[in-house]
C-alpha cells in the first residue's frame, strides 16, 4: 500500500457521516470523516481505532513539547527495556 500523508490544519473542515449499508444488512453501514476534500471511510471499529491512535499521537506531541529531553529519555528507556 502506498504511503499517504494527510496534513491537517486547525482550519480544515472536519465532518462526520455515515455511508448507509443495505436495508437487510447484506452490506454494513460504514462510518466516514471528511477532512477538507479527503474522506476517511471504514467500519466503526476501524475508525475508533484510528481515533484512538490520533489521540495517542496528539498526547505524545504535547508531552514532547512540554519537555523534549524527558520525553526522549523515557522513549530510550522503553526501547532499551524491549530489547
C-alpha positions as CSV (number, residue, x, y, z in Angstrom):
1,X,0.0,0.0,0.0
2,X,1.4,3.4,-0.9
3,X,2.2,5.9,1.9
4,X,-0.2,8.9,2.0
5,X,0.3,11.9,4.2
6,X,-2.8,14.0,5.1
7,X,-1.7,17.3,6.7
8,X,-4.5,18.7,8.8
9,X,-4.5,22.4,9.8
10,X,-6.6,24.0,12.5
11,X,-8.9,25.5,9.9
12,X,-9.7,22.2,8.0
13,X,-13.4,21.3,7.8
14,X,-14.0,18.1,9.7
15,X,-17.4,16.5,9.0
16,X,-18.5,13.1,10.3
17,X,-21.1,11.0,8.5
18,X,-22.1,7.5,7.5
19,X,-22.4,5.6,4.3
20,X,-25.6,3.5,4.7
21,X,-25.4,-0.2,4.1
22,X,-28.3,-2.2,2.7
23,X,-31.6,-2.4,4.5
24,X,-31.3,-6.2,5.0
25,X,-27.8,-6.0,6.3
26,X,-26.0,-7.6,3.4
27,X,-23.6,-4.6,3.5
28,X,-22.9,-2.9,6.8
29,X,-23.1,0.8,7.4
30,X,-19.7,2.4,7.3
31,X,-18.5,5.5,9.2
32,X,-16.7,8.3,7.4
33,X,-15.0,11.5,8.2
34,X,-14.4,14.3,5.7
35,X,-11.2,16.2,6.2
36,X,-11.3,19.1,3.8
37,X,-11.6,17.3,0.4
38,X,-10.3,14.0,1.7
39,X,-12.7,11.3,3.0
40,X,-11.6,8.6,5.5
41,X,-14.1,5.7,5.4
42,X,-14.3,2.3,7.2
43,X,-16.2,0.2,9.7
44,X,-17.0,1.8,13.0
45,X,-14.3,-0.3,14.8
46,X,-11.6,0.8,12.3
47,X,-12.5,4.5,12.7
48,X,-12.5,4.1,16.5
49,X,-9.0,2.5,16.3
50,X,-7.9,5.4,14.1
51,X,-9.3,7.9,16.6
52,X,-7.5,6.2,19.5
53,X,-4.2,6.4,17.6
54,X,-4.8,10.0,16.8
55,X,-5.5,10.8,20.5
56,X,-2.3,8.9,21.5
57,X,-0.2,10.7,18.9
58,X,-1.6,14.1,20.0
59,X,-0.8,13.3,23.6
60,X,2.7,12.3,22.6
61,X,3.3,15.5,20.7
62,X,2.0,17.6,23.7
63,X,4.2,15.7,26.1
64,X,7.3,16.2,23.9
65,X,6.6,19.9,23.6
66,X,6.4,20.2,27.4
67,X,9.8,18.6,27.9
68,X,11.7,17.2,24.9
69,X,14.6,15.9,27.0
70,X,12.5,14.0,29.4
71,X,10.4,12.6,26.6
72,X,13.5,11.3,24.8
73,X,14.8,9.7,28.0
74,X,11.5,7.8,28.5
75,X,11.4,6.7,24.9
76,X,15.1,5.5,25.1
77,X,14.4,3.6,28.3
78,X,11.3,2.0,26.8
79,X,13.3,0.8,23.7
80,X,16.1,-0.5,25.9
81,X,13.6,-2.5,28.0
82,X,12.1,-4.0,24.9
83,X,15.4,-5.3,23.6
